Amino acid sequence: MENYLHLHPVRNENVELRKIEGKYYLLIPMDSPLDVLARRLHGDYRRIELDEVGAYIWELCDGRRSVEEVGKALRARFGDEVEPLYERLVVFLLDLHRRNLIRFKRHGEK
């Protein structure tokens, strides 16, 4: 866990957070040639719904803040609602990373 706290999450530039009808969604372009059928059925984007906490985390993944700093911002805004804070945060960020929605960089790395 300690190793993740110093990493800086960076959003995938091609993914957009949008609020649609009161809900937050990550819109992921379906631009692979293999996505032809999916585009016909669902449009140009895959959607992943986020709650308010997830949307706030997404906004904080700007590459300037470390995971530890993101956690502090979450605690300041949501209080006990996000506990156990770092365990939940790291699991969420690792899931975003697994889906290629964010990447991690070390401090000072571009």
C-alpha positions as CSV (number, residue, x, y, z in Angstrom):
1,M,0.0,0.0,0.0
2,E,2.8,2.4,1.0
3,N,4.3,2.2,-2.5
4,Y,1.1,3.4,-4.2
5,L,0.7,6.5,-2.0
6,H,3.6,8.3,-3.7
7,L,2.5,7.6,-7.3
8,H,0.7,10.2,-9.3
9,P,-2.4,9.0,-11.2
10,V,-2.9,10.5,-14.7
11,R,-6.2,10.3,-16.6
12,N,-6.3,8.9,-20.1
13,E,-6.7,12.0,-22.3
14,N,-9.2,10.2,-24.6
15,V,-11.6,9.5,-21.8
16,E,-14.1,12.2,-20.8
17,L,-16.1,12.6,-17.6
18,R,-19.6,13.8,-18.3
19,K,-22.7,14.3,-16.2
20,I,-25.8,13.0,-18.0
21,E,-29.2,13.3,-16.5
22,G,-27.8,13.7,-13.0
23,K,-25.4,10.7,-13.2
24,Y,-21.6,10.8,-13.8
25,Y,-20.2,8.7,-16.7
26,L,-16.7,8.1,-18.1
27,L,-17.1,8.1,-21.8
28,I,-14.6,5.8,-23.5
29,P,-14.3,6.2,-27.3
30,M,-14.9,2.9,-29.2
31,D,-12.4,3.5,-32.0
32,S,-11.0,0.0,-32.5
33,P,-12.0,-1.7,-35.8
34,L,-13.3,-4.5,-33.6
35,D,-15.8,-2.1,-32.1
36,V,-17.9,-1.7,-35.2
37,L,-20.9,-3.8,-34.0
38,A,-20.8,-2.2,-30.5
39,R,-20.8,1.3,-32.1
40,R,-23.9,0.4,-34.1
41,L,-25.7,-0.8,-30.9
42,H,-24.5,1.7,-28.4
43,G,-23.0,4.8,-30.1
44,D,-19.4,6.0,-30.2
45,Y,-18.7,5.6,-26.5
46,R,-18.7,2.9,-23.9
47,R,-20.0,4.3,-20.6
48,I,-18.9,3.6,-17.1
49,E,-21.1,5.1,-14.4
50,L,-19.4,6.7,-11.4
51,D,-20.8,7.9,-8.1
52,E,-19.9,11.3,-6.8
53,V,-16.8,10.0,-5.0
54,G,-15.5,8.2,-8.1
55,A,-16.1,11.4,-10.3
56,Y,-14.2,13.5,-7.8
57,I,-11.3,11.0,-7.8
58,W,-11.3,11.1,-11.6
59,E,-11.0,14.9,-11.5
60,L,-8.1,14.7,-9.0
61,C,-6.1,12.3,-11.3
62,D,-4.3,15.1,-13.0
63,G,-0.7,13.8,-12.6
64,R,0.2,16.6,-10.2
65,R,-1.3,15.0,-7.1
66,S,0.0,11.8,-5.5
67,V,-2.4,9.1,-4.3
68,E,-1.8,10.3,-0.8
69,E,-2.8,13.8,-1.7
70,V,-5.9,12.5,-3.5
71,G,-6.8,10.7,-0.4
72,K,-6.5,13.8,1.8
73,A,-8.7,15.7,-0.6
74,L,-11.3,12.9,-0.4
75,R,-11.2,12.9,3.4
76,A,-11.6,16.7,3.5
77,R,-14.7,16.6,1.2
78,F,-16.4,13.4,2.2
79,G,-15.2,12.6,5.7
80,D,-16.0,9.2,7.1
81,E,-18.0,8.2,4.1
82,V,-14.8,7.2,2.3
83,E,-13.3,5.1,5.0
84,P,-11.3,2.8,4.9
85,L,-9.9,5.5,2.7
86,Y,-6.6,4.3,1.2
87,E,-7.7,0.7,0.8
88,R,-10.8,1.8,-1.2
89,L,-8.9,4.5,-3.1
90,V,-6.1,2.2,-4.2
91,V,-8.5,-0.6,-5.3
92,F,-10.5,1.9,-7.4
93,L,-7.4,3.4,-9.0
94,L,-6.0,-0.1,-9.8
95,D,-9.3,-0.9,-11.5
96,L,-9.1,2.3,-13.6
97,H,-5.5,1.4,-14.4
98,R,-6.4,-2.2,-15.4
99,R,-8.9,-0.7,-17.8
100,N,-6.3,1.7,-19.2
101,L,-8.3,4.7,-18.0
102,I,-5.4,6.0,-16.0
103,R,-1.7,5.5,-15.7
104,F,0.7,6.0,-12.8
105,K,3.8,8.1,-12.9
106,R,6.4,8.8,-10.3
107,H,7.0,12.3,-9.0
108,G,9.0,14.3,-11.5
109,E,8.2,11.9,-14.4
110,K,6.5,13.3,-17.5
